[in-house]
């Protein structure tokens, strides 16, 4: 610690005093203050230095412990800062810009807030919304803070300069003075910013295939270290006090992809850990909070097996020290939707597989800790205290979010957050912020704040909302998470106001859809289902399965047919199919139809008057005439010719035939649905029932 403090020297004491406040953990700040007091007192024997440094540390520790909960939003026509629970009132000192904002950003320590407008960049103190700096920087599209808020990076779209010089569109400024410290050229918007260590002692940037290292305290020295990695496409710097860099090299021309981990303080040394694998064109790299292990999600745009439209994915775990690496084995086929580290750095969750997706919790040695089962999830997130886990299905899913207690691994609440585009935990871990953003959805844009037990606490509807998020607060500065989850606080008045004007959601009709003509009548057994899931049939013939005509209003002289108001009445309408058949059949058949020896039309309408005493006579396939006592005769060749047992046997044979076809598909390697697999499992039961019926017949 003596070397750490004394290395700054007298020249950089002011910078040390300024940046000391931004170490996130309070215990680390106190340790630095204690050692700094001792070292500077021994070096300079100056009571003024000791008193000044002590006052700065005391003020900053007090400020961090008093940081209030807050969220920000940016829309097409407005921007704002809003206090969190319990008031949810906008900050009165903050003035929304008159022109549309392009982006905003909090500093990682939550102390500063900055946003970009077409005319420049404005920097505020987040607590109280006090304007600190206004930089005349037109055309800024992106901005970002260093971990302790010392430096502000801005990015503009690259343009061609008149003199032919290279446009340095990436600039680094001092957040306290607004002075430009250094500038670079960055053509791509993806991964445009430098990556800093948590102490801001080093900054890393990938240029082409070269990793460049800077000392932010001495930007004038430019590059202080570099490493060229052939084929490198991305680099990710780890958090923690012993920083490492993970470099991803995609597969190319048959060569496998690889991930290499280098120690930042000794880039020239061989990698401390590396792993090669195929089917990896892109990657997503996530370090744990301590910076000791890294998860690598690999992805290909095309699935060579043609099983997925979204390509193939794989997940790997590597240790920075090189003592452990493996592939995360997943027991369900399909893509990996999401994965996340727990803030305690000891476990991680993965959502994977075809819908309904499966969720698993693993430890740092990829041993299964818990199986959450299968549901419609594509999002997983731990709260900052590692106490709760949120599992949700957003995007094209319904928006249901389930909250689990990590200790008991039980579900404590379910939130219906439909149309959610963004979801984020509050710094105290007790609230979830969900937002519907444009251009993902252009209707019902707004912000909702939920309590962890499922209650809606606050709602703010905003037209064309583009961005929303909580103000970061260090975990040690936020209120501690209670051992027992307390009851929900009172919601803000906005919830009651929204409920009063919200449009009622029409209730979905229960039961099976029935056409208007059949409503209000007894349902036909034709639409019922048997145990196998196929449409059932009635045992008494097709005539009894036809919906009855009772309750309908017959028209005068309509022979009992349904009366349609306004429709012309005819003595005997003939279906189109019968008209065509009459043209093709000989005159003998016409005579038989005139005598009433042919079957009725397809709808079961008989050509008999209400007062006729004799029932209709029918000939089936030229056989003897049959006398029916029903107003609807059975269809020739239909189910009426079979008794109930024969029809049941026929249905069971159809099911066995379908099962044989499914078995053939499975033998060919095709993927079967869960209902199809269940159908195959019922083969033995069907055969047993078929044997019993055959003996009875």
N, C-alpha and C positions, 0 to 999 in steps of 0.2 A: 504493500500500500504506500510505503514511503516513496518508492520509485515511481509509482503511478502519479502521485501528487507533485513530487519535485520535478518530474520530467517536463511539466508544463512551463516551469520557470517563472520568473518575474514578469516576462513580456506577455505571457498568456494568462495571467492571473484573473484579469477581467473576464475573459472568455470562460474560465473555469467557474467563476462566481455565477455567471449567467446560465451556464448549462447544468450546473449542479442540481438545480431544481427539478430536472426532468427524468431522473432515474425513477422508473415506476415503483419499485418496492420501497416502502418506508424504511425497512430495516437496512437496506443497502445505502439509502441516503444518510441515515444516522451513522452508519459505519464510516462512510466517507467523511462526514463532518467531524467525527471524533478523531480520526487519523489525520485529517487535514489540520485541525487545530493543533495537534501535537507537533506535526512536521513543520508547519509554518512558524510556530512559536520557537522551535529549536533552530530553524534556519535564520530567522530575521529578528527574533526577540522583540516583536512589535505588538504591543497590546492593541493598537488600532486594527491591525490585520485580523487578529483573533476575534475581536469584538464584531468587526464587519462581517466576517464569514459566519459567525454564530448567529447574527441577526438575520442574514439572508436565509440560512438553513431553517431557522425557526419559522420565519414568515412563510416559506414555501411549503413546509410540512403542514402548517396550519391551513394554507390555501387548499392543498390537495385533499385534506380531510373534510373540507367544507364544500366540495364540488357537488352541485345539484344535478339531478337527473334532467335530461333535456333531449329533444329530438329536433331535427331540421328537415325541411322539405323544399323542393324546387319544382315549380310548375311553369306552364307557358306564360302566364301573366303575373305570377307572384312568387315570392320566396319568403320563408319565415323561420323563426326559432320559437319553439314552444316548450314550456316547462313540463316536466313529467308529473308523476303522481305526487300529491292528490289533486293539484289545482288544474293542470293542463291549460294554463293561460299563456297566451303569446307574450314574448318579452317586449315590454313597452319601448325600450331604448333602440330596438332594431328597426331600421327602416328598409322596407323592401325596395330593390332597385326599380327605377322607372322603365327599364328595358328588360327583355327576357335574359335571365341568367343562363350561362352555358354549362357550368358545373360548380359544385361546392365540395369542400373537404374539411373535416376536423383533423387536427393534429392527433397522432396516436395517444398522447398523454391527455387529450381532452381540453388543453388549455387555450388553444387557438382555433379560430374558424375563419375560413377564407372562401371567397367565391369569385368567379370570373364573369365579366360582362364584356360586350364588344369594345368598350373603351379602356378597360384595364382590370386590375385585380385589387380587391379590398380585403384587408386582414383585420379581424376583430378579436378581442378577448372574449371567449365564449361565455364566461361568467359575467352577466350584466350587459353583454353585447356592446362593448366599448370599442370604437374604431381606433385602431393602432397605426395602420399604414394603408396608403393608397398608391399603387404602382401603375404608372401609365404604360400598360402593356396591351396594346390592341391585338385582337385575333388569337387570344389564348383559348385553347380547347380543353386542355387537361392541366391539372395541378395536383401537387402532393407534398406532404410534409415529411421531414425526417423523423425518426422515432421519438426524439425529445423536443421536436418543434423548433430546432435551431435553424434549419434550412428549409426553404420553399422552392420546389422545382416546378417549372411551367413548360408546357409543350405547345407549339404552334404548328399548323400545317406547313410543310416545306414548300417554298416557292423559289423560282429562278430569279436571281438578282441580276440587275442590269449590267454590272461590271463582271459578271461571270464567276464571282466568288461563291463559295459554299455557304448556304444559309444555315446559320447556327440557331436552330429552332428549339433547342433544349437549353434552358437557362437555370442557373442556381442562384438564389438570392438569400441574403441574411434576413430572417424573419423579424429580427429586432430593429434593424436599421434600414432595410429595403435596398441595400447595396448589392449590385450584381457581382458575384464572386467568380463565376466561370461559365462558359457556354460550350455546347457541343452540337453536332449535327446528328439527328435521329430521324430517319425517313419513315420508319414504321411506328404506328400508334400503339401496337401491341408490345408490351414490355419496354416502354419508352424510358421509364425512370430508372435512376440509380438505386441500388439496394444498399442499405446501411446496416452496420452492426448495431446492437442495442445501445452501446456506449457511444456510437457515432465516431469511433476511432478509425474505421475504415469504410470505404464505399466501393461497390463493385459494379462493373458495367461490361456487357458483352458486345463487342464490336466485330462483326463478321464471325470469325472463329477464334477470336482472341479475347481472353478475360483480362480486363484492365482494373487495377486496384489504385485507389486514391486515398490520401489522408485529408479528410475534410478540414481539419485545422490548418492545413497548409495546401490550399488549392493551387497556389502559385507554382508548386513543384510538379504539377501535372501528374503523370503516371509514375507511381513509385514501385509497382511490381506488375508483372503480366505473365500470362500463360496461354500458349496457343494449343488448342485441342482440335484436331482434325475432325471435321464434320459436325461440330457442336452446333445445336440449334437453340438451346436455352440453358440458362444457369439460374440456380435458386440458392440464395444465401440463407443459412440457418440462423435462428435466434440463439440466445444463450451467450454466456461469457467465453465460450471456446468455439468461435465460429468456423463453419465449414461451408464449402460450396458443392452443390450437386449439379453435375453437367450431364445433359441428355444428348445422346448421339443417335439419330434415327437410323433404321436399316436402309441400306442403299446397295443396289446391284448385287443382291444375294448375300451381302454381309449382314450379320445380325446387329440389332440395336444394342445399346449399352448405356448404363448409368455409372458415372465415376464420381467419387467423393474425394475432394482434396481439402487439406487443412489450409485455411486462409492465411495463416501466419507462416506457412512454409509451402508455397505453391510449387516450387521447383522439385519437391520430393515426389515420389511415386504416390498414386492415389491410395488413401487409407482403406477404401472399399470400392468394389466394382462388381457389376453383374451384367451378363449379356443374355439376350432373349430375342426371339423372333416375333413377328406380328406386332410391330410397334413402329408406327409412322409418326405418331404424336404422343405427348405425355402430359400428365398433370402431377406435379410434385408437391407434397405437403410434409413439412417438418413438424415434429412434436414441439411442445413449448420449450423444452429444455435443449433442443437441438441435438439430441443424441441418436434419434432414429428418424427415418424418412419413409413415407409411403409413395410409391410410384404407380400411377395408373397409366397403362399403355393403351393405345387406341389405333385402329386401322379404319380407313374410310370404307373399305369393301370387305365383305365377308365371303371368303372363297368357298365356304360350304353352302352358301345361299340360304342360310337359316335366319339371317337377320338383315333388315334393311339398313341398320345403323352401324354396320361393321362389327369388328370383334374387339373385346377389351380384356385386359389382364391386370392383376394387382400384385405388387411385389413389396416386400419390406426389407430395408437395408439398415444396418447399424453404421454410424459414422466412424466407429472405432474399427470396423472390419471384422468383428468377432461373431457376427450373425447376419445371415441373409436367407430369404426363402420366398417362394411364391405362396400367396394366400390362396389356399384351395377352397373353392366354393362348390357346394353340392347341388346347385340348381343351374340349369342351362339358361343362358341369356345374358344381356348386357349388365354392366355395373352402373347403376344409376347415380349413386353418391357414396362418399365415404368421408369420415371426419375423425380427427383425433380428439380425445378427451383432454381438457386443459391440464389434467394431472399427469399427462404424458405416459400413462401406464396402460392405456387401452384405447381401442378405436372401434367404430361401428361401420358396417358396410351394408348397403341396400343393393340387391342384385337379383337377376333372374327375370324371365318373362312374367308379365302381370298375371296374377297377383304376385308381386315381388316378395322376396324373403329378406329378413333383417337379422344380422348376426352381430354379436359383440365378442371381440377378440382381445386377448392381452398382448403384451409387447413381445411375446414369443409365439404369437399366432395360435394360441390355444383357445378353444371356444369357451367363453364364459357364460353366454346365454343365447338362446334362440327365441326371438320375438315372434316367430311364425310368419305366415304369408298374409299379405294384405296389399292394398293399392297404395304403395309408398314409392316415392322417388326422392326423398329429402330426409337427411338425418343431421341433428345438431345438438351438442351438449351446451348446457348453460355455463356461464363463466366459472361457477363454483363446482362444476362436475357433479352436481347433485341430481339434475333432471336431464332427461333426454326427450327431444321432440322428434317424432316420426310423422311425416306428412306426405300427401300426394298433391302436388301443385301442377301448374302447366295445363296439360290436357286432361288431368284427373280432377276429381270432384272437389278437392281442397280440404279434405278432412285431415285434421292434425291431432294426433294422440300424444299425450304427455305421460311419460313413465318416470317413476321414482327409481333412481339408480340403486338405492340401498335395498329396497324390497323387490325391485324389478316388476312392479305392478303398475297398471295403468291407473292414473289418478284423475284424468280429465280428457275430454274430447272436445275439440273446437271445430266448428264449421266455418272455415275461412275460404269460401268459394272465390274463384277468380284471383287468387293471390299470385302476385309476380315477385314479391320480395318478402322475406321473413327473417327476423333478427331478434335475438335475446337482448333484454335490457341489461345494463352493467350489474345491477343487483340480482339478476337471475330470477326475478319474480314476475316479469311481464314479457309478453311476446308482441312485437310490432309486425303487423302484416299490412301490405300495401298493394293496391292494384294500380299498375303503372302503364303509361303510354310509352311507345306505340303498341305494346303487347295487347292491351285492350284500351279502347278509347271511350268506353262507357263505364259508369260506376267507379271512376277513379277516386281514390281516397285512402285514408290511413285509419287503421283500427288497432287499438291496444287491448290486449287480453290478459287477464290474470291467469296464473298457472292452474287454477282450479276450474277454468273454462268460462268465467264470467267476462262479459264485454265491459271494459272500463271507460273507453273513450273512442269517439269516432269523429273524423273530420273529412268531409267530402270535398275534393278539390278537382276542378276540371283540368284535364290534360296534365296530370301529375307525372313528372319524369324521374324524380329521385326522392328518397326518404331514408332516414336512418338515425339511430341513437348517437348521442355524444359519447365517445369512449371515456371510461373512467377506470383507472387502475384498480385491480381486484382488492388490494389492501385499503384503498381509499373509499370503496363502496361499502355500504352496510353489510354486515355478515349475514349469511343465509341462516335462518333459524333451524333448530333441530326438528321442531314440529311445524309443519306448514300452517300458517295462520289462516283464518277466514278472510275472504275477499273484502277489500275496503269498499266504500261507497262509490258507485260509478259517477262520472262527471255528468252535468246536465245535458251534454250533447247526446248521450245515449237515449235519454227519455225523449228529447226533441226529435231525434231521428226516428224513433219507433212510432211517433205520432204521425209523421209524414211518409213513412215507408210504404211502398206499394205492397198490398197483401199478395202473398204467393199463392196462386191457385192450387188447391189440393188435387193431387193426382187421383183419378177415379179408381176405386178398388175393384178388383175382379177382372174377368176377361172382357175384352171389347165385344159389344154386340151391335149389329147394325140397327138403325132407327126402326126398321120394320119389325124387328123381333123384340124390341124393348117393352117391358111391362108384361111379358108372357113367361111361362115356365121354360127354362132353358132346355134345349134338346140334348139328349144323351150323346149325340154325335160329337159334341165338343168336349165331352169328358175324357179323362185320361185314366188308363189302367196303371197297374203297378210298374210296368216296364217303361212308362213315359211316352208311349205311342198313343195316338187317338183311339179311344175306346169305341166299341160298337155294342148295340143293344141286342139282347138275345131273342127278341120277338120279331125280328124282321125289319126291313127298312121302313115299312110303313109307320111303325110305332116311333121311329126316330125323327120323323118329320114334325116340325113345330105345328101345334094345333092352330086352327083358325078361330078359336073362341076369343071373344073380346074385340074382334074387328067389325067394322061397320060395313055390312053388305049393301051394295047399291041395288035399286029396284031392277028386277029382271037381269041380275048379274050372275045368276046360278050359283050363289054362295061365294063368288070370288071377291077379293078385297076391292073396296071402292076407293079410287083415287080421285079427289075433288078436281074438277076441271078437265079430266081425261075423257076422251070419247069412249062411249060404250059400244061394244060389238057383241053379237050373240055368241061367238066362239073364236077368240083370238088364237091364231096358230103360230107356234114358234117358227123361227127362221129355218131351223134344221129340218122341221117336218115339211116345209114348203119345197126345199130342195129334194128331199127324198120322194115326194109325190111326183116330181117331174121325171125322176129316173125309174120309178116302178111301173109295171104294166097296168092295164085297165082292170084286171082281175083284182089286184090289190086295192084299187080305188073302191071297187064294189064292196070288198070286205070291210074297209074302213067306214063306208057309208052304213053298213049293217051293224056297226058297233063291235066288230070282232077284233079290232086292233087295240093295242095298249094306249093309255092316256099319254098326255104330253110329259115332258121331263120333270115338270114341277109337281106332278101327282094330281092334276085336275081331271076329274072324271066328267064325261059327257052325258050325264044323267040329270034329269030335272028333279026338283025337290019333291014333287008329288008322285014320282014313279014308284011303283010298289016292288018291281023286280029289280034285283041287284044286277050290276053289269056282268056280262059274260066275257071271259078272256080265253084266248088261245095262246099257249106258249109253245113255240117251235113246232107248230102244226099239230099239237097234241089235243087231247080232249078239253073241252071248255071247262074252266074253273069258275066257281061261284064264290065271290069274296063278300064278307060282311063289313069291310072297311071302306070308307069313302076314298081311300088312296090305295090302289092296287099295287102289289109288289112289282118291281122291275124284273123283266125276264132276264134270267141268267145272273141275277143279283144275289144278295145275301139271304133273301127270303127262301131260297132253295136249300139252305143249310140249317141244321139244328144248332143250338148253342154250343154243344161240345165240339162239333166239327169246325165251327168258326174259331173257337179258342185254339184248337190244334193248328189250324192254318196260321193264326197270328204267331204262335210260338215257333213254327217252322220259319216264318219270315225273320223272326229275331235271331234264330240260329244261323240263318244265311248271312244276315248283317254282321254277326260276330265273326264268322269265317272270313268275310271281307276285311274286317278290321285286323284280324290276325295276319292276313297277307300283307297289309300295309306295314304292320309292325316288323314283319320279317324283312321287308325291303328297307328298313331303317327310317321310315317316316315317323315324325313326332305325333303322338296321339294326345288328344285333350283328356282332361280328368274324367269327363263324362263318358268318353269312349272306353277308357280303361275300366271304369266301373261297370260298363256294359259287358265287357269281356269277362269280368269276375263273376257275373251272374249266369254264366253258361251252364254250370253244373245244376243250379237251381231250376233253370228252364228245362233242361233235359229230364230232370226228375219229375217235374210237373207234366211234361209231355208224355212220359211213360205212364203216369197215373191216368191221364185222360185217355190214352190209347187203350188201356185195359178196360176202362169204363165204356168206351165206345164199342 
